[in-house]
Amino acid sequence: MAGHLATRRWGEYLAETYGITAGGAAVLMVLWADGESKHSHLAARCAIRPATLTGVVDTLERAGLVERVPAPEDRRVTLVALTESGAAIAEELHVRAHSRQGLRPITSIDADPAKEQVIRDFLVEMITRLSDPKETNGI
């Protein structure tokens, strides 16, 4: 329930502030971190199906946040790249995601680093296990 509510709140923030979806934000942040990318690699990094990614990239392209460019080594291959506007938004999202700037504490956990570390370790382990297609323990 907490994950669902946090995801909903994040989606509302992205839509109101930048006019993008959570999937669009993931694309921008991956491109900001990795640089221009092939569609298949970008889909894998964003945990989005390639067919779904096409629509996300189309929307971001119409908004002027990404562009499709020919790959220098093979002009038949198209890469997805950030525009200046897309890079600016991705950088803002990176700063927001990696700092507490502008965020008020949600619970007493925010005031206790030991509790925060236990929860962080649990979530990292959960993400790691659920990201492994061979892992079926607990599902």
C-alpha positions as CSV (number, residue, x, y, z in Angstrom):
1,M,0.0,0.0,0.0
2,A,2.8,2.4,0.9
3,G,4.5,1.7,-2.4
4,H,1.3,2.2,-4.4
5,L,0.7,5.5,-2.6
6,A,4.2,6.7,-3.1
7,T,4.1,5.8,-6.8
8,R,0.8,7.7,-7.2
9,R,2.2,10.8,-5.4
10,W,5.4,10.7,-7.6
11,G,3.3,10.3,-10.7
12,E,1.1,13.3,-9.7
13,Y,4.2,15.4,-9.0
14,L,5.8,14.5,-12.4
15,A,2.6,15.3,-14.3
16,E,2.0,18.6,-12.5
17,T,5.6,19.8,-12.5
18,Y,7.0,18.5,-15.8
19,G,4.1,17.1,-17.8
20,I,5.6,13.6,-17.9
21,T,4.8,10.2,-16.6
22,A,6.9,8.0,-14.3
23,G,8.0,6.0,-17.3
24,G,9.0,9.2,-19.1
25,A,11.0,10.2,-16.0
26,A,12.8,6.9,-16.0
27,V,13.8,7.3,-19.6
28,L,15.1,10.8,-19.0
29,M,17.1,9.7,-16.0
30,V,18.6,6.7,-17.7
31,L,19.6,8.8,-20.7
32,W,21.1,11.4,-18.4
33,A,23.2,8.7,-16.6
34,D,24.1,6.6,-19.6
35,G,24.0,9.0,-22.6
36,E,22.3,8.3,-25.8
37,S,21.0,4.7,-26.1
38,K,19.6,2.1,-28.4
39,H,15.9,1.5,-27.9
40,S,16.4,-2.1,-26.7
41,H,19.1,-1.1,-24.1
42,L,16.9,1.8,-22.9
43,A,13.9,-0.5,-22.5
44,A,15.9,-3.0,-20.5
45,R,17.4,-0.3,-18.2
46,C,14.0,1.3,-17.6
47,A,12.3,-2.1,-17.0
48,I,9.8,-1.2,-19.7
49,R,8.8,-3.5,-22.7
50,P,10.2,-2.2,-26.0
51,A,6.7,-1.8,-27.4
52,T,5.7,0.3,-24.4
53,L,8.9,2.3,-24.6
54,T,8.0,3.4,-28.2
55,G,5.0,5.3,-26.9
56,V,6.9,6.8,-24.0
57,V,9.7,8.0,-26.4
58,D,7.1,9.3,-28.9
59,T,5.5,11.4,-26.1
60,L,8.9,12.7,-24.9
61,E,10.0,13.5,-28.4
62,R,6.8,15.5,-29.1
63,A,7.5,17.4,-25.8
64,G,11.0,18.3,-27.1
65,L,12.7,16.3,-24.3
66,V,14.4,13.6,-26.4
67,E,15.3,13.1,-30.0
68,R,16.0,10.1,-32.2
69,V,19.4,10.3,-33.9
70,P,21.3,8.0,-36.2
71,A,24.0,6.0,-34.6
72,P,27.4,7.2,-35.8
73,E,28.8,3.7,-36.4
74,D,25.7,2.5,-38.3
75,R,23.2,5.1,-39.7
76,R,20.6,2.3,-40.0
77,V,20.5,2.2,-36.2
78,T,18.6,4.9,-34.3
79,L,19.6,6.1,-30.9
80,V,17.5,8.0,-28.3
81,A,19.2,11.1,-26.9
82,L,18.3,13.9,-24.5
83,T,17.7,17.4,-25.7
84,E,18.8,20.3,-23.6
85,S,15.4,20.6,-22.1
86,G,15.3,16.9,-21.3
87,A,18.7,17.0,-19.8
88,A,17.7,19.9,-17.5
89,I,14.6,18.0,-16.3
90,A,16.7,14.8,-15.8
91,E,19.2,16.7,-13.7
92,E,16.5,18.2,-11.6
93,L,15.0,14.8,-11.0
94,H,18.4,13.3,-10.2
95,V,19.0,16.1,-7.6
96,R,15.5,15.5,-6.1
97,A,15.9,11.8,-6.0
98,H,19.4,11.9,-4.3
99,S,18.8,14.6,-1.8
100,R,16.4,15.6,0.9
101,Q,16.2,19.1,-0.4
102,G,12.7,20.4,-0.2
103,L,11.4,17.1,1.3
104,R,9.9,17.1,4.8
105,P,10.3,14.0,7.0
106,I,7.5,11.5,6.4
107,T,7.9,9.5,9.6
108,S,10.1,9.1,12.6
109,I,12.3,6.8,10.4
110,D,13.6,10.0,8.7
111,A,15.0,11.1,12.0
112,D,16.7,7.8,12.9
113,P,19.5,6.8,10.5
114,A,19.7,3.3,11.9
115,K,16.0,2.6,11.1
116,E,16.5,4.2,7.7
117,Q,19.5,1.9,6.9
118,V,17.5,-1.2,7.8
119,I,14.7,-0.3,5.5
120,R,17.1,0.7,2.7
121,D,18.9,-2.7,3.0
122,F,15.6,-4.5,2.9
123,L,14.4,-2.6,-0.2
124,V,17.6,-3.1,-2.0
125,E,17.5,-6.8,-1.3
126,M,13.9,-7.0,-2.4
127,I,14.6,-5.1,-5.7
128,T,17.6,-7.3,-6.3
129,R,15.7,-10.6,-5.8
130,L,12.6,-9.4,-7.8
131,S,14.8,-8.3,-10.6
132,D,16.3,-11.8,-11.0
133,P,14.0,-13.8,-13.3
134,K,15.4,-17.0,-11.8
135,E,14.4,-16.0,-8.2
136,T,11.0,-17.5,-7.3
137,N,11.5,-17.6,-3.5
138,G,8.5,-15.9,-1.9
139,I,6.4,-15.4,-5.0
